Amino acid sequence: MRGLVEFYRRHRVLIIITLVLVLISPLFGVIGAELVNYHEPLDIAAEKLGLGELELNWTPFVDYTVPGLPDVIGYIVCGLIGVGVILLIGFLLSRLRRR
């Protein structure tokens, strides 16, 4: 636990900035995309080629949504999970490097 507290103290500003960016990300990824009717270019190309989506759903967070939550909240939850995983990997790698 001491290692996590030290990691937070050392990288506090970057962690706070990252959390703020995750919290405002739905403005661009959900709300803004709906306002300008944005669609992923690869999805458009696949549609023109007549290709359907592969029904291989290995995660409950398909399209950055969480079942039972509004899209905006699901987007934030998925972002927090992703950032948490990356931070945990970085923390573990820094611990391994010290040894």
mmCIF file of the C-alpha atoms, coordinates in Angstrom:
data_MODEL
# 
_entry.id   MODEL 
# 
loop_
_atom_site.group_PDB 
_atom_site.id 
_atom_site.type_symbol 
_atom_site.label_atom_id 
_atom_site.label_alt_id 
_atom_site.label_comp_id 
_atom_site.label_asym_id 
_atom_site.label_entity_id 
_atom_site.label_seq_id 
_atom_site.pdbx_PDB_ins_code 
_atom_site.Cartn_x 
_atom_site.Cartn_y 
_atom_site.Cartn_z 
_atom_site.occupancy 
_atom_site.B_iso_or_equiv 
_atom_site.pdbx_formal_charge 
_atom_site.auth_seq_id 
_atom_site.auth_comp_id 
_atom_site.auth_asym_id 
_atom_site.auth_atom_id 
_atom_site.pdbx_PDB_model_num 
ATOM 1  C CA . MET A 1 1  ? 0.000   0.000   0.000   1.00 0.00 ? 1  MET A CA 1 
ATOM 2  C CA . ARG A 1 2  ? 2.908   2.336   0.736   1.00 0.00 ? 2  ARG A CA 1 
ATOM 3  C CA . GLY A 1 3  ? 4.039   1.925   -2.844  1.00 0.00 ? 3  GLY A CA 1 
ATOM 4  C CA . LEU A 1 4  ? 0.676   3.062   -4.219  1.00 0.00 ? 4  LEU A CA 1 
ATOM 5  C CA . VAL A 1 5  ? 0.633   6.117   -1.957  1.00 0.00 ? 5  VAL A CA 1 
ATOM 6  C CA . GLU A 1 6  ? 4.162   7.001   -3.048  1.00 0.00 ? 6  GLU A CA 1 
ATOM 7  C CA . PHE A 1 7  ? 3.176   6.486   -6.699  1.00 0.00 ? 7  PHE A CA 1 
ATOM 8  C CA . TYR A 1 8  ? 0.193   8.816   -6.229  1.00 0.00 ? 8  TYR A CA 1 
ATOM 9  C CA . ARG A 1 9  ? 2.283   11.489  -4.491  1.00 0.00 ? 9  ARG A CA 1 
ATOM 10 C CA . ARG A 1 10 ? 4.904   11.416  -7.209  1.00 0.00 ? 10 ARG A CA 1 
ATOM 11 C CA . HIS A 1 11 ? 2.395   11.551  -10.079 1.00 0.00 ? 11 HIS A CA 1 
ATOM 12 C CA . ARG A 1 12 ? -0.510  13.383  -8.413  1.00 0.00 ? 12 ARG A CA 1 
ATOM 13 C CA . VAL A 1 13 ? -0.800  16.214  -10.945 1.00 0.00 ? 13 VAL A CA 1 
ATOM 14 C CA . LEU A 1 14 ? -0.752  13.846  -13.932 1.00 0.00 ? 14 LEU A CA 1 
ATOM 15 C CA . ILE A 1 15 ? -3.317  11.556  -12.313 1.00 0.00 ? 15 ILE A CA 1 
ATOM 16 C CA . ILE A 1 16 ? -5.652  14.485  -11.574 1.00 0.00 ? 16 ILE A CA 1 
ATOM 17 C CA . ILE A 1 17 ? -5.313  15.820  -15.130 1.00 0.00 ? 17 ILE A CA 1 
ATOM 18 C CA . THR A 1 18 ? -6.030  12.342  -16.515 1.00 0.00 ? 18 THR A CA 1 
ATOM 19 C CA . LEU A 1 19 ? -9.140  11.981  -14.326 1.00 0.00 ? 19 LEU A CA 1 
ATOM 20 C CA . VAL A 1 20 ? -10.424 15.388  -15.451 1.00 0.00 ? 20 VAL A CA 1 
ATOM 21 C CA . LEU A 1 21 ? -9.898  14.379  -19.087 1.00 0.00 ? 21 LEU A CA 1 
ATOM 22 C CA . VAL A 1 22 ? -11.777 11.114  -18.497 1.00 0.00 ? 22 VAL A CA 1 
ATOM 23 C CA . LEU A 1 23 ? -14.657 13.044  -16.903 1.00 0.00 ? 23 LEU A CA 1 
ATOM 24 C CA . ILE A 1 24 ? -14.983 15.420  -19.862 1.00 0.00 ? 24 ILE A CA 1 
ATOM 25 C CA . SER A 1 25 ? -14.402 12.746  -22.528 1.00 0.00 ? 25 SER A CA 1 
ATOM 26 C CA . PRO A 1 26 ? -18.152 12.135  -23.089 1.00 0.00 ? 26 PRO A CA 1 
ATOM 27 C CA . LEU A 1 27 ? -18.382 15.708  -24.379 1.00 0.00 ? 27 LEU A CA 1 
ATOM 28 C CA . PHE A 1 28 ? -16.377 14.584  -27.396 1.00 0.00 ? 28 PHE A CA 1 
ATOM 29 C CA . GLY A 1 29 ? -16.995 10.837  -27.611 1.00 0.00 ? 29 GLY A CA 1 
ATOM 30 C CA . VAL A 1 30 ? -20.756 10.769  -27.022 1.00 0.00 ? 30 VAL A CA 1 
ATOM 31 C CA . ILE A 1 31 ? -22.394 14.180  -27.010 1.00 0.00 ? 31 ILE A CA 1 
ATOM 32 C CA . GLY A 1 32 ? -20.238 15.822  -29.682 1.00 0.00 ? 32 GLY A CA 1 
ATOM 33 C CA . ALA A 1 33 ? -20.349 12.758  -31.933 1.00 0.00 ? 33 ALA A CA 1 
ATOM 34 C CA . GLU A 1 34 ? -24.158 12.767  -31.798 1.00 0.00 ? 34 GLU A CA 1 
ATOM 35 C CA . LEU A 1 35 ? -24.314 16.512  -32.487 1.00 0.00 ? 35 LEU A CA 1 
ATOM 36 C CA . VAL A 1 36 ? -22.267 16.278  -35.676 1.00 0.00 ? 36 VAL A CA 1 
ATOM 37 C CA . ASN A 1 37 ? -23.577 12.810  -36.620 1.00 0.00 ? 37 ASN A CA 1 
ATOM 38 C CA . TYR A 1 38 ? -20.054 11.336  -36.525 1.00 0.00 ? 38 TYR A CA 1 
ATOM 39 C CA . HIS A 1 39 ? -19.492 7.698   -37.494 1.00 0.00 ? 39 HIS A CA 1 
ATOM 40 C CA . GLU A 1 40 ? -16.229 5.819   -37.404 1.00 0.00 ? 40 GLU A CA 1 
ATOM 41 C CA . PRO A 1 41 ? -14.620 5.759   -40.880 1.00 0.00 ? 41 PRO A CA 1 
ATOM 42 C CA . LEU A 1 42 ? -13.988 2.003   -40.710 1.00 0.00 ? 42 LEU A CA 1 
ATOM 43 C CA . ASP A 1 43 ? -17.649 1.418   -39.833 1.00 0.00 ? 43 ASP A CA 1 
ATOM 44 C CA . ILE A 1 44 ? -18.679 3.452   -42.884 1.00 0.00 ? 44 ILE A CA 1 
ATOM 45 C CA . ALA A 1 45 ? -16.250 1.531   -45.130 1.00 0.00 ? 45 ALA A CA 1 
ATOM 46 C CA . ALA A 1 46 ? -17.485 -1.815  -43.785 1.00 0.00 ? 46 ALA A CA 1 
ATOM 47 C CA . GLU A 1 47 ? -21.088 -0.775  -44.376 1.00 0.00 ? 47 GLU A CA 1 
ATOM 48 C CA . LYS A 1 48 ? -20.309 0.215   -47.993 1.00 0.00 ? 48 LYS A CA 1 
ATOM 49 C CA . LEU A 1 49 ? -18.649 -3.164  -48.516 1.00 0.00 ? 49 LEU A CA 1 
ATOM 50 C CA . GLY A 1 50 ? -21.671 -4.920  -47.037 1.00 0.00 ? 50 GLY A CA 1 
ATOM 51 C CA . LEU A 1 51 ? -19.749 -6.288  -44.072 1.00 0.00 ? 51 LEU A CA 1 
ATOM 52 C CA . GLY A 1 52 ? -21.589 -6.734  -40.794 1.00 0.00 ? 52 GLY A CA 1 
ATOM 53 C CA . GLU A 1 53 ? -20.222 -6.471  -37.288 1.00 0.00 ? 53 GLU A CA 1 
ATOM 54 C CA . LEU A 1 54 ? -18.601 -9.553  -35.857 1.00 0.00 ? 54 LEU A CA 1 
ATOM 55 C CA . GLU A 1 55 ? -20.737 -10.810 -33.005 1.00 0.00 ? 55 GLU A CA 1 
ATOM 56 C CA . LEU A 1 56 ? -17.753 -11.641 -30.824 1.00 0.00 ? 56 LEU A CA 1 
ATOM 57 C CA . ASN A 1 57 ? -18.487 -9.753  -27.623 1.00 0.00 ? 57 ASN A CA 1 
ATOM 58 C CA . TRP A 1 58 ? -15.761 -10.729 -25.207 1.00 0.00 ? 58 TRP A CA 1 
ATOM 59 C CA . THR A 1 59 ? -16.497 -7.780  -22.927 1.00 0.00 ? 59 THR A CA 1 
ATOM 60 C CA . PRO A 1 60 ? -19.633 -6.414  -21.282 1.00 0.00 ? 60 PRO A CA 1 
ATOM 61 C CA . PHE A 1 61 ? -18.488 -2.912  -22.316 1.00 0.00 ? 61 PHE A CA 1 
ATOM 62 C CA . VAL A 1 62 ? -19.338 -3.019  -26.030 1.00 0.00 ? 62 VAL A CA 1 
ATOM 63 C CA . ASP A 1 63 ? -18.894 0.420   -27.651 1.00 0.00 ? 63 ASP A CA 1 
ATOM 64 C CA . TYR A 1 64 ? -17.776 1.928   -24.327 1.00 0.00 ? 64 TYR A CA 1 
ATOM 65 C CA . THR A 1 65 ? -21.151 1.421   -22.691 1.00 0.00 ? 65 THR A CA 1 
ATOM 66 C CA . VAL A 1 66 ? -22.102 -0.208  -19.413 1.00 0.00 ? 66 VAL A CA 1 
ATOM 67 C CA . PRO A 1 67 ? -25.361 -2.164  -19.426 1.00 0.00 ? 67 PRO A CA 1 
ATOM 68 C CA . GLY A 1 68 ? -27.980 -0.354  -17.363 1.00 0.00 ? 68 GLY A CA 1 
ATOM 69 C CA . LEU A 1 69 ? -26.220 3.022   -17.361 1.00 0.00 ? 69 LEU A CA 1 
ATOM 70 C CA . PRO A 1 70 ? -26.674 6.031   -19.654 1.00 0.00 ? 70 PRO A CA 1 
ATOM 71 C CA . ASP A 1 71 ? -24.087 6.231   -22.457 1.00 0.00 ? 71 ASP A CA 1 
ATOM 72 C CA . VAL A 1 72 ? -22.343 9.250   -20.915 1.00 0.00 ? 72 VAL A CA 1 
ATOM 73 C CA . ILE A 1 73 ? -21.843 7.549   -17.540 1.00 0.00 ? 73 ILE A CA 1 
ATOM 74 C CA . GLY A 1 74 ? -20.809 4.282   -19.205 1.00 0.00 ? 74 GLY A CA 1 
ATOM 75 C CA . TYR A 1 75 ? -18.208 6.169   -21.236 1.00 0.00 ? 75 TYR A CA 1 
ATOM 76 C CA . ILE A 1 76 ? -16.737 7.592   -18.018 1.00 0.00 ? 76 ILE A CA 1 
ATOM 77 C CA . VAL A 1 77 ? -16.777 4.206   -16.255 1.00 0.00 ? 77 VAL A CA 1 
ATOM 78 C CA . CYS A 1 78 ? -15.016 2.547   -19.201 1.00 0.00 ? 78 CYS A CA 1 
ATOM 79 C CA . GLY A 1 79 ? -12.459 5.359   -19.258 1.00 0.00 ? 79 GLY A CA 1 
ATOM 80 C CA . LEU A 1 80 ? -11.773 4.956   -15.541 1.00 0.00 ? 80 LEU A CA 1 
ATOM 81 C CA . ILE A 1 81 ? -11.351 1.201   -15.951 1.00 0.00 ? 81 ILE A CA 1 
ATOM 82 C CA . GLY A 1 82 ? -8.957  1.702   -18.874 1.00 0.00 ? 82 GLY A CA 1 
ATOM 83 C CA . VAL A 1 83 ? -6.907  4.347   -17.086 1.00 0.00 ? 83 VAL A CA 1 
ATOM 84 C CA . GLY A 1 84 ? -6.864  2.214   -13.941 1.00 0.00 ? 84 GLY A CA 1 
ATOM 85 C CA . VAL A 1 85 ? -5.519  -0.786  -15.846 1.00 0.00 ? 85 VAL A CA 1 
ATOM 86 C CA . ILE A 1 86 ? -2.787  1.303   -17.499 1.00 0.00 ? 86 ILE A CA 1 
ATOM 87 C CA . LEU A 1 87 ? -1.811  2.923   -14.182 1.00 0.00 ? 87 LEU A CA 1 
ATOM 88 C CA . LEU A 1 88 ? -1.693  -0.483  -12.496 1.00 0.00 ? 88 LEU A CA 1 
ATOM 89 C CA . ILE A 1 89 ? 0.533   -1.858  -15.251 1.00 0.00 ? 89 ILE A CA 1 
ATOM 90 C CA . GLY A 1 90 ? 2.806   1.182   -14.961 1.00 0.00 ? 90 GLY A CA 1 
ATOM 91 C CA . PHE A 1 91 ? 2.962   0.813   -11.187 1.00 0.00 ? 91 PHE A CA 1 
ATOM 92 C CA . LEU A 1 92 ? 3.787   -2.899  -11.394 1.00 0.00 ? 92 LEU A CA 1 
ATOM 93 C CA . LEU A 1 93 ? 6.453   -2.336  -14.047 1.00 0.00 ? 93 LEU A CA 1 
ATOM 94 C CA . SER A 1 94 ? 8.065   0.405   -11.957 1.00 0.00 ? 94 SER A CA 1 
ATOM 95 C CA . ARG A 1 95 ? 8.142   -1.962  -8.973  1.00 0.00 ? 95 ARG A CA 1 
ATOM 96 C CA . LEU A 1 96 ? 9.726   -4.714  -11.066 1.00 0.00 ? 96 LEU A CA 1 
ATOM 97 C CA . ARG A 1 97 ? 12.331  -2.303  -12.439 1.00 0.00 ? 97 ARG A CA 1 
ATOM 98 C CA . ARG A 1 98 ? 13.417  -1.305  -8.939  1.00 0.00 ? 98 ARG A CA 1 
ATOM 99 C CA . ARG A 1 99 ? 14.106  -4.916  -7.982  1.00 0.00 ? 99 ARG A CA 1 
# 
